Amino acid sequence: MSPAIPVVEMISAVVAGNAVLLKPSELTPWTGWLARELFRRAQFPSSLVQVLQGGEEIGAALIEAGPDKVFFTGSVSTGRRIAEACARQLIPSVLELGGKDAMIVLADADLEIASSAAVWGSFMNCGPTCISVERIYVEQPVADRFTQLCMEKTKKLRLGPPAERDAEVGPMIRPRQLEKVERQLRDAVERGAQIVTGGNRRPDLGPNFLEPTVVTRVDHSMQLMREETFGPVMVIRPVASTEEAIQLANDSAFGLSASVWTRDSGRGREVASRIRAGSVMVNDVASYYGICEAPHGGPGASGWGRTHSRLGLLEMVQVKYIDVDRLPSIAKSWWYGYTRELTTAAGGFVEALFAPTWRQRLAAMIEERGARGVIFRHDRI
């Protein structure tokens, strides 16, 4: 878990006037400690932000205790269990459950820039990033050149442990995740995919190292194209047209984010508007997560609700409407004590607002009086 994931939500919650209980993943306990330390150094009261370490039993106990709201970032399977637990107590929740983000490269794109973005978007943080590039659809006329550039740039990446300052790609978090990625690669190869570079373990560097991998000849029957990979794998599929790219990008249970690459920004916006994703970048990838004004979240298996931005702040509050009457000493005409005169007046008021007969009569009256330069529209108010 990246420190940014809980810290952004924690800051939003505190700013909105809430106390926070954070349960970090049991695989990344130091992330929780660091998040708590940031608030401690900012001299927030110790009771305002607290961290509880532990496994899923701690998370279940927290929901059972009945918090005002639950925010969760993690897998779809765990998210479903949390949603069910919250629903039993009618506790609102925000779930960010990952993605299978698509990158669409149009024929007029700057291939040097797009390929560099694809390499970074696919392999940053060794791949386990919820908004990493997991599917690339590139228009046929430039597919070979784009793939060649991605291969060349991938081969130049430097693997190594975090202690090595020159390392660009590190290890995966645990063997279980590495084995999942390898299963997806085997399934893809058995179905006709081709690994054009990488795909091998590097035990000489450590137990969890996997070479950055580029895969071609893929289709949507493969796990690699349908399940979240969360590893250092780039998947490239040529498409015959922009329409096919959009169709394939939307053929996914996930919908967290995506990107479109083209020299025509207007066309990029049009394509972006047709992609089923919570966020779509044109000629950039993933970096919207660092933009304070940009909401984060998506439909389908990516979850529900939003974090970041004004929408994320609104998730931290219960909306309340307060109405103060400006004429408190006057009895309201719609209270009891109805009369024939009130009924007639109310009917006239409704007709004046909504009935077309009123406009027709008024138009006729103005025309009779010789009015000029008045245009009446009868389609809507």
FIVEXKE-632384 format. One line per 2 residues: number of its first residue (from 1); their letters; for each residue x, z, y of C-alpha. Coordinates in Angstrom, 1 decimal. Layout:
NUM> a> X,Z,Y ~ ...
This chain:
1> ms> 0.0,0.0,0.0 ~ 1.3,-1.0,3.4
3> pa> 1.3,1.8,6.0 ~ -0.7,-0.5,8.3
5> ip> -3.6,-0.5,5.9 ~ -4.6,3.1,6.2
7> vv> -3.1,3.8,9.6 ~ -5.2,1.2,11.5
9> em> -8.4,2.6,10.0 ~ -7.3,6.2,10.6
11> is> -6.6,5.5,14.3 ~ -9.9,3.7,14.7
13> av> -11.7,6.7,13.1 ~ -10.0,9.3,15.2
15> va> -10.5,7.3,18.4 ~ -14.2,7.2,17.6
17> gn> -14.3,10.9,17.2 ~ -14.1,11.4,13.5
19> av> -11.9,13.6,11.2 ~ -10.1,11.7,8.4
21> ll> -9.3,12.4,4.8 ~ -6.9,9.9,3.3
23> kp> -6.3,9.4,-0.4 ~ -3.5,6.9,-0.8
25> se> -2.9,5.0,-4.0 ~ -1.2,7.2,-6.6
27> lt> 1.3,4.3,-6.9 ~ 2.4,4.7,-3.2
29> pw> 2.2,8.4,-2.3 ~ 4.9,8.1,0.3
31> tg> 2.7,5.8,2.3 ~ 0.1,8.6,2.6
33> wl> 2.9,11.1,3.6 ~ 4.1,8.7,6.3
35> ar> 0.6,8.1,7.7 ~ 0.1,11.9,8.0
37> el> 3.5,12.3,9.6 ~ 2.7,9.8,12.3
39> fr> -0.3,11.9,13.4 ~ 1.6,15.1,13.1
41> ra> 4.3,13.9,15.4 ~ 1.6,12.8,17.9
43> qf> 0.5,16.4,17.8 ~ -2.9,15.9,16.5
45> ps> -4.5,19.0,15.0 ~ -3.7,19.4,11.3
47> sl> -7.4,19.7,10.4 ~ -8.2,16.3,12.1
49> vq> -6.2,14.1,9.7 ~ -5.5,15.3,6.2
51> vl> -4.0,13.6,3.1 ~ -4.9,14.3,-0.5
53> qg> -2.6,12.9,-3.2 ~ -3.7,12.2,-6.7
55> ge> -5.4,9.7,-9.0 ~ -8.9,8.4,-9.3
57> ei> -10.4,11.8,-10.0 ~ -9.5,12.8,-6.5
59> ga> -11.2,9.8,-5.0 ~ -14.3,10.5,-7.1
61> al> -14.4,14.1,-5.9 ~ -14.1,13.0,-2.3
63> ie> -17.1,10.8,-2.6 ~ -19.0,13.4,-4.5
65> ag> -18.4,15.8,-1.6 ~ -20.5,13.6,0.6
67> pd> -18.4,12.2,3.5 ~ -20.1,10.4,6.4
69> kv> -18.4,7.1,5.4 ~ -15.9,5.7,2.9
71> ff> -13.3,3.0,3.6 ~ -11.5,1.5,0.6
73> tg> -8.8,-1.1,0.2 ~ -8.0,-2.2,-3.4
75> sv> -9.1,-4.0,-6.4 ~ -12.5,-5.5,-7.1
77> st> -13.1,-3.4,-10.2 ~ -12.3,-0.1,-8.4
79> gr> -14.3,-1.3,-5.3 ~ -17.4,-1.8,-7.5
81> ri> -17.1,1.8,-8.9 ~ -16.8,3.2,-5.4
83> ae> -19.7,1.1,-4.1 ~ -21.9,2.5,-7.0
85> ac> -20.8,6.1,-6.3 ~ -21.5,5.7,-2.6
87> ar> -24.9,4.1,-3.3 ~ -26.0,7.0,-5.4
89> ql> -25.7,9.2,-2.3 ~ -26.6,6.6,0.2
91> ip> -23.1,6.9,1.8 ~ -22.2,3.8,3.8
93> sv> -18.9,2.1,2.9 ~ -16.5,-0.6,4.0
95> le> -14.7,-2.4,1.1 ~ -11.6,-4.7,1.5
97> lg> -11.1,-5.9,-2.1 ~ -8.5,-8.7,-1.7
99> gk> -8.6,-12.4,-1.6 ~ -7.7,-15.8,-3.0
101> da> -6.8,-17.3,0.3 ~ -6.8,-21.1,0.7
103> mi> -4.4,-23.2,2.8 ~ -5.6,-26.7,3.7
105> vl> -2.9,-29.1,4.8 ~ -4.3,-32.3,6.3
107> ad> -2.4,-35.6,6.3 ~ -1.6,-35.3,10.0
109> ad> 0.0,-31.8,9.8 ~ 3.5,-31.1,10.8
111> le> 4.9,-30.7,7.3 ~ 8.1,-28.9,8.2
113> ia> 6.1,-26.2,10.0 ~ 3.3,-26.1,7.4
115> ss> 5.8,-25.8,4.4 ~ 7.7,-23.0,6.1
117> aa> 4.4,-21.2,6.7 ~ 3.4,-21.8,3.0
119> vw> 6.6,-20.3,1.7 ~ 6.3,-17.2,4.0
121> gs> 2.6,-16.9,3.4 ~ 3.0,-17.1,-0.4
123> fm> 6.0,-14.8,-0.9 ~ 5.9,-12.2,1.9
125> nc> 6.0,-8.7,0.5 ~ 6.8,-10.4,-2.8
127> gp> 3.3,-11.8,-2.9 ~ 1.2,-8.6,-3.2
129> tc> -0.6,-9.0,0.1 ~ -4.4,-9.3,0.4
131> is> -4.1,-12.2,2.8 ~ -1.2,-14.0,1.2
133> ve> -1.6,-17.8,0.5 ~ -2.8,-18.1,-3.1
135> ri> -4.1,-21.7,-3.1 ~ -2.8,-24.7,-1.3
137> yv> -4.8,-27.9,-1.0 ~ -2.9,-30.8,0.6
139> eq> -4.2,-34.3,1.3 ~ -2.8,-36.9,-1.1
141> pv> -0.8,-39.1,1.3 ~ 1.5,-36.2,2.2
143> ad> 1.3,-34.1,-1.0 ~ 4.6,-35.2,-2.5
145> rf> 6.6,-34.6,0.7 ~ 4.9,-31.3,1.3
147> tq> 5.6,-30.1,-2.3 ~ 9.2,-31.2,-2.1
149> lc> 9.7,-29.2,1.1 ~ 8.2,-26.1,-0.4
151> me> 10.4,-26.4,-3.4 ~ 13.5,-26.7,-1.4
153> kt> 12.7,-23.8,0.9 ~ 11.6,-21.6,-2.1
155> kk> 14.9,-22.2,-3.9 ~ 16.8,-20.9,-0.8
157> lr> 15.0,-17.5,-0.8 ~ 17.3,-14.6,-1.4
159> lg> 16.1,-12.1,-4.1 ~ 17.3,-8.5,-4.1
161> pp> 16.4,-4.9,-3.8 ~ 15.2,-3.5,-0.5
163> ae> 18.6,-1.8,0.0 ~ 20.2,-5.2,0.4
165> rd> 19.8,-6.2,4.0 ~ 20.0,-9.9,3.3
167> ae> 17.3,-9.8,0.7 ~ 14.1,-11.8,1.5
169> vg> 12.0,-11.2,-1.6 ~ 12.1,-7.9,-3.5
171> pm> 10.6,-6.6,-6.7 ~ 7.0,-6.2,-7.7
173> ir> 5.6,-2.7,-7.6 ~ 5.3,-2.2,-11.3
175> pr> 5.7,-3.9,-14.7 ~ 1.9,-4.0,-15.2
177> ql> 1.4,-6.3,-12.2 ~ 4.4,-8.5,-13.2
179> ek> 2.9,-8.9,-16.6 ~ -0.5,-9.9,-15.1
181> ve> 1.2,-12.7,-13.0 ~ 3.0,-13.9,-16.1
183> rq> -0.3,-14.1,-18.1 ~ -1.7,-16.2,-15.3
185> lr> 1.3,-18.5,-15.4 ~ 1.1,-18.9,-19.2
187> da> -2.6,-19.7,-19.0 ~ -2.0,-22.3,-16.4
189> ve> 0.9,-24.0,-18.3 ~ -1.2,-24.1,-21.5
191> rg> -3.9,-25.9,-19.5 ~ -1.5,-28.5,-18.1
193> aq> 0.1,-26.9,-15.0 ~ 3.7,-27.5,-14.3
195> iv> 6.2,-24.8,-12.9 ~ 8.5,-26.8,-10.7
197> tg> 10.7,-23.9,-9.7 ~ 11.1,-20.2,-10.5
199> gn> 8.8,-18.4,-12.9 ~ 11.6,-16.4,-14.6
201> rr> 12.3,-12.7,-14.7 ~ 15.5,-11.4,-13.1
203> pd> 16.5,-8.3,-15.1 ~ 19.9,-8.6,-13.6
205> lg> 18.3,-7.5,-10.3 ~ 15.9,-4.9,-11.8
207> pn> 13.0,-4.5,-14.1 ~ 10.3,-5.8,-11.8
209> fl> 11.9,-8.9,-10.3 ~ 10.2,-12.3,-10.8
211> ep> 11.6,-15.5,-9.2 ~ 9.4,-17.0,-6.5
213> tv> 7.4,-19.7,-8.3 ~ 5.9,-23.0,-7.3
215> vt> 3.2,-24.5,-9.6 ~ 1.6,-27.9,-9.5
217> rv> -0.9,-29.9,-11.6 ~ -3.4,-27.1,-11.3
219> dh> -7.2,-27.1,-11.5 ~ -10.0,-24.5,-11.2
221> sm> -10.3,-23.9,-14.9 ~ -7.1,-21.8,-14.7
223> ql> -6.9,-18.1,-14.0 ~ -4.2,-18.8,-11.5
225> mr> -6.8,-20.6,-9.3 ~ -9.7,-18.2,-9.8
227> ee> -8.3,-14.6,-10.1 ~ -6.3,-12.8,-7.5
229> tf> -2.6,-13.2,-8.4 ~ -0.9,-10.7,-6.1
231> gp> 2.6,-11.9,-6.9 ~ 5.3,-14.4,-5.8
233> vm> 3.5,-17.6,-6.8 ~ 2.7,-20.7,-4.8
235> vi> 0.1,-23.1,-6.2 ~ -0.2,-26.6,-4.8
237> rp> -3.0,-29.1,-5.5 ~ -3.3,-32.5,-4.0
239> va> -6.8,-33.6,-2.8 ~ -8.3,-37.0,-2.1
241> st> -10.0,-36.0,1.2 ~ -10.7,-33.2,3.6
243> ee> -14.2,-32.9,2.1 ~ -12.6,-32.2,-1.3
245> ai> -10.3,-29.6,0.2 ~ -13.1,-27.7,1.8
247> ql> -15.2,-27.8,-1.4 ~ -12.3,-26.4,-3.4
249> an> -11.4,-23.8,-0.8 ~ -15.0,-22.6,-1.0
251> ds> -15.1,-22.6,-4.8 ~ -14.0,-19.0,-5.1
253> af> -15.5,-15.6,-5.5 ~ -13.3,-14.4,-2.7
255> gl> -13.5,-15.1,1.0 ~ -11.0,-13.0,2.9
257> sa> -9.0,-15.5,5.0 ~ -7.7,-19.0,5.0
259> sv> -5.8,-21.5,7.1 ~ -6.0,-25.1,8.2
261> wt> -3.0,-27.3,9.2 ~ -3.4,-30.3,11.5
263> rd> -2.0,-31.7,14.7 ~ -5.6,-32.1,15.9
265> sg> -6.8,-28.7,17.0 ~ -10.4,-29.9,17.4
267> rg> -10.5,-31.1,13.9 ~ -8.8,-27.9,12.7
269> re> -11.6,-25.8,14.3 ~ -14.3,-28.0,12.7
271> va> -12.7,-27.7,9.3 ~ -12.2,-23.9,9.8
273> sr> -15.9,-23.5,10.7 ~ -16.9,-24.8,7.2
275> ir> -14.6,-22.6,5.2 ~ -16.3,-19.5,3.7
277> ag> -13.9,-16.8,4.8 ~ -13.9,-13.9,7.2
279> sv> -10.9,-15.2,9.1 ~ -9.5,-18.7,9.4
281> mv> -6.3,-19.6,11.2 ~ -5.5,-23.1,12.5
283> nd> -1.7,-23.8,12.3 ~ -0.8,-20.2,11.4
285> va> -1.2,-18.0,8.4 ~ -1.9,-14.3,7.9
287> sy> -0.6,-13.1,11.3 ~ -4.1,-12.5,12.7
289> yg> -3.9,-9.2,10.9 ~ -1.6,-8.0,13.7
291> ic> -4.0,-9.0,16.4 ~ -6.0,-6.0,17.7
293> ea> -9.0,-8.1,18.7 ~ -9.3,-9.9,15.4
295> ph> -11.7,-8.5,12.8 ~ -10.6,-8.2,9.2
297> gg> -12.8,-8.5,6.2 ~ -14.7,-11.2,4.2
299> pg> -17.7,-12.0,2.0 ~ -18.1,-12.1,-1.7
301> as> -15.6,-10.4,-4.0 ~ -13.5,-9.6,-0.9
303> gw> -16.0,-6.9,-0.1 ~ -18.1,-6.0,3.0
305> gr> -17.8,-4.6,6.5 ~ -14.9,-5.1,8.9
307> th> -11.9,-3.3,10.1 ~ -9.8,-3.9,13.3
309> sr> -11.3,-5.2,16.6 ~ -14.5,-4.0,18.2
311> lg> -16.4,-4.6,15.0 ~ -14.0,-2.2,13.2
313> ll> -14.6,0.5,15.8 ~ -18.3,0.1,15.4
315> em> -17.9,0.7,11.7 ~ -16.6,4.2,12.7
317> vq> -19.8,5.3,14.5 ~ -23.5,5.9,13.8
319> vk> -25.5,3.9,16.3 ~ -27.9,5.9,18.4
321> yi> -30.4,4.7,21.0 ~ -31.4,7.1,23.8
323> dv> -34.3,6.1,26.1 ~ -35.1,8.0,29.3
325> dr> -38.4,7.2,30.9 ~ -37.9,6.2,34.6
327> lp> -41.6,7.1,35.4 ~ -42.1,10.4,33.5
329> si> -45.1,11.6,35.5 ~ -47.2,8.5,34.8
331> ak> -49.4,8.3,31.7 ~ -48.8,5.1,29.8
333> sw> -51.6,2.6,29.7 ~ -51.0,2.0,26.0
335> wy> -51.8,5.6,25.1 ~ -55.2,6.7,23.8
337> gy> -58.2,6.2,26.2 ~ -58.6,2.4,25.6
339> tr> -61.2,0.6,27.8 ~ -62.7,-2.8,28.0
341> el> -60.8,-3.5,31.1 ~ -57.5,-2.6,29.4
343> tt> -58.3,-4.9,26.5 ~ -59.0,-7.8,28.9
345> aa> -55.8,-7.1,30.9 ~ -53.7,-6.8,27.7
347> gg> -55.1,-10.1,26.4 ~ -54.3,-11.9,29.6
349> fv> -50.8,-10.5,29.6 ~ -50.1,-11.8,26.1
351> ea> -51.6,-15.2,26.9 ~ -49.5,-15.4,30.0
353> lf> -46.3,-14.8,28.0 ~ -47.0,-16.8,24.8
355> ap> -50.1,-19.0,25.0 ~ -49.6,-22.7,25.9
357> tw> -53.1,-22.8,27.4 ~ -51.8,-20.6,30.3
359> rq> -49.0,-23.1,31.1 ~ -51.4,-26.0,30.9
361> rl> -53.9,-24.4,33.3 ~ -51.1,-23.5,35.7
363> aa> -49.7,-27.1,35.6 ~ -53.1,-28.5,36.3
365> mi> -53.7,-26.1,39.1 ~ -50.4,-27.0,40.8
367> ee> -51.0,-30.7,40.3 ~ -54.4,-30.3,42.0
369> rg> -52.8,-28.7,45.0 ~ -50.3,-31.5,45.3
371> ar> -47.2,-29.7,44.3 ~ -44.1,-31.9,43.8
373> gv> -40.7,-31.5,42.0 ~ -41.9,-29.0,39.3
375> if> -41.0,-29.6,35.7 ~ -42.7,-27.8,32.9
377> rh> -41.3,-27.4,29.4 ~ -43.8,-26.7,26.6
379> dr> -41.3,-26.3,23.7 ~ -40.2,-22.7,24.4
381> i> -40.1,-19.9,26.9
